[in-house]
Amino acid sequence: MSHIFHRFPGNLPPVAVAGDGVFIIDKDGKRYLDASGGAAVSCLGHSNARVRDAIITQGQKLAFAHTSFFTSEPAEELAEFLVRRTPETLTKVHYVSGGSEAVETALKLARQYFVAKGEPKRGVIISRERSYHGATLGAVAISGNAWRRAPFEPLLFKSVQIAACYPYRGKQGNETDLDYGLRVANELEREILAREPGTVAAFVAETVVGATAGAVPPVEGYFKRIREICDQYGVLLILDEVMSGMGRTGSLFAFEQEGISPDIVTIAKGMGAGYQPIGAAICTQEIFDTINSDGGFAHGHTYLGHAIACAAALEVQKVIEDENLLENVRAVARYLSESLNERFGQHPNVGDIRGRGLFQAIELVEDRESKRPFQASRKLHAVIKKNAMQRGLMVYPTGGVADGKAGDHVLLAPPYIVTRGE
Ligand code: PLP
């Protein structure tokens, strides 16, 4: 009997005891190919010796020093490493321990920025349908995922959701990608104009949608228009790259491929690759200076800038760079996408196969013609996962919001070290 409040009711999951590259090994010696990186986390696989040594070395020196008293070498080095690789407007790294904390931090940065700037009426957050931004209350409040919100509605602050950029389900008739992208981006302008001027603080979006819509990249031009609208109305653009960032799509940040830069970007999963819990919100110098001119950020978690976590994440990022792993991401991604299309492209229950980099998904439908989704999403996910695990394969079935507007999908996000053979 386990005393853990496990994620899913029912049978206990297998006990993981070891890692070996892209494999996790359970107590009985069974090997599971981690084709989803857990949930797009384990970008270096499970037994990287350089990261292990970095954790040990830092642990022998200093595990933790509270950041209200000290900074630390690994925290400073990691921030410098990251800032050198972000667009030059993004200069300040606020550390956290995971994705939800990164999103909460971004929301509070946006809000306090406007308070400090003398625009206290700016408190509205606009986000998108079919989005997932985390499990904490602020993150749930802006996430467009009906069943995750439902039990907690009375606890959530009010936010506004516009349509996602989700061409498989949203593009109409003979609309081109460009027309479609502009149409859905312009919903942001419509929402801003529908409110009293100067009341919207930020627009939040996943650059490539992860867990709720299933590795959906934006169409060309969508984020350029979003950036324009945000600039025109003085609204901050927060891109949530907790899942899609840190190399997952073939560039360090997914937004690089859109030709724009946000005011705040959130990162987490690929940052520490699962070797340590760590995340960050990276913001502009202007946000940092404005908040500091008002006495500093009224926010901060105990474990922010944890020395061992920072040492691990720094080594993860150095390994990715030293071993040129983003090149592998791009090369294997092409092969993965071709193979998925070849193998499943004509399957009667496959509606769409899409993604970017090593971040791909197969959308499942009950009826291909009408794109009708399955109704019993959670049951379907459980069956897929059980069958895959029996065969020694980890995939991540998710999505499906029971309102008929989105399908279920199987997310694939293998480690960047994965080979074609694997
Ligand atoms: N934002 C996005 C885009 C995510 O995909 C997730 C997790 O899947 C989160 C935020 C929340 O991250 P965490 O589970 O580390 O709190």
Residues whose N, C-alpha, C, O or C-beta is under 5 A from the ligand:
A	BS01	PLP	G98 G99 S100 E101 Y132 H133 G134 A135 E206 G210 A211 D240 V242 M243 A268
